[in-house]
Amino acid sequence: MARAEDNLQHAMGMGNEDLSRAILHSLREGIIVVDKNLIIREFNPAAERLTGHRARDRIGQKAEVISRDSSPIFRVLETGEPIYNVDTPLKDGRIWNVNFVPLVMEGEVVGAIQTFTDVTEERRMERQLLAARDELDDAFALTLPNTKVEVKLKSTPEFQDVFDPATHTIRITGIIEDGGYRHVINALKVLADLHRKAQGHLLGIEKDHLVRAIIFHDLGKVQPQLKVGDVVDPREAFEPSKLHAYRSADIAEAFYGEHPHVVQLVRYHHHQEHELPPDFPPALLPMLRLLKLCDGLSAALTRRGSTVIVDVDATRVYWYEDTPHPRYQGAWTLNLFTGAITFEGKEIPARLKGGRVIGGR
């Protein structure tokens, strides 16, 4: 055992003890080094902060198991195989993320290095986000006319893809099996954030009609059968978007008796404004523009994995999209009354800094 301890001391020194100690002291992660008998040989300042113990009181003492369950370190010392990214609940309720790496000299395991960080708050936030998502799903389900609508949306996939500008083809990189359902939920998230920031005072917008239009806008969508790796011309593989808009509007009108304004919004949400029929009510234009925006930002969240920040005043909507797709990266403004869309630049503007981020990459 004396030889193993000598080897451990040699491994810690590496001929440059001052440099090794400086590195240990500079790290934000807690580091505890033990020999094969679990005697602590190193205990850096981050470990002092995280454990509440002083290095001078712990070095030379036997390590204590403070995790709620048994520690993987015994397996690491026995097998010589490292174990990474172990979420370890402690007896005091905290959660550490721990790495266990063996120290091996001349083929012999002489100790182990434990690096750890406190991830209690991150895990709490993750649980809250999951709970919030589940609550949103439950709340959304209550707005659906019946389970047939939910089943249809959940059975409509959305595709993630990469566009090749040289050939105008796309390569399928991912399939979201319940993409239609996710798409509608993300569109409602965008609308809910805008409505909250406007405190209900969006001129020309009837929130309830817009919510119903979002629910029905893709209900008639039919997607091709594609798999990851397929390369297709989107103009040939996918039906024209106006067709599923017509179909969705017919379903909303004939089977669910939706308000005529809802039906109009759904029917024309893929039309350019110069393509609208002469009898399209001008008063619906702000809602049509906002429906298109919610639809587009939801596509960013659902298909592109973007993050989005939005803001609004009485007549203008501001948004910033952080996306892997350079065409959509940047800040934009939409005038709901005129329909004008203005590109504000690639960087996030001061108005949107600190705003609530929707989505995540």
KACORKA-V890739 format. One record per helix or strand of 2 or more residues. SS is the DSSP state (H for helix, E for strand). FROM is the first residue (numbers start at 0). LEN is the number of residues. If there is no record, write none. Layout:
ss->SS from->FROM len->LEN
ss->SS from->FROM len->LEN
//
This chain:
ss->H from->1 len->12
ss->H from->16 len->10
ss->E from->29 len->6
ss->E from->38 len->5
ss->H from->44 len->7
ss->H from->54 len->4
ss->H from->72 len->7
ss->E from->82 len->8
ss->E from->94 len->11
ss->E from->107 len->11
ss->H from->119 len->24
ss->H from->146 len->8
ss->E from->157 len->7
ss->E from->168 len->8
ss->H from->178 len->20
ss->H from->206 len->10
ss->E from->230 len->2
ss->H from->233 len->4
ss->H from->240 len->14
ss->H from->259 len->8
ss->H from->272 len->3
ss->H from->281 len->21
ss->E from->306 len->6
ss->E from->315 len->7
ss->E from->329 len->6
ss->E from->340 len->5
ss->H from->349 len->3
ss->E from->357 len->2
//
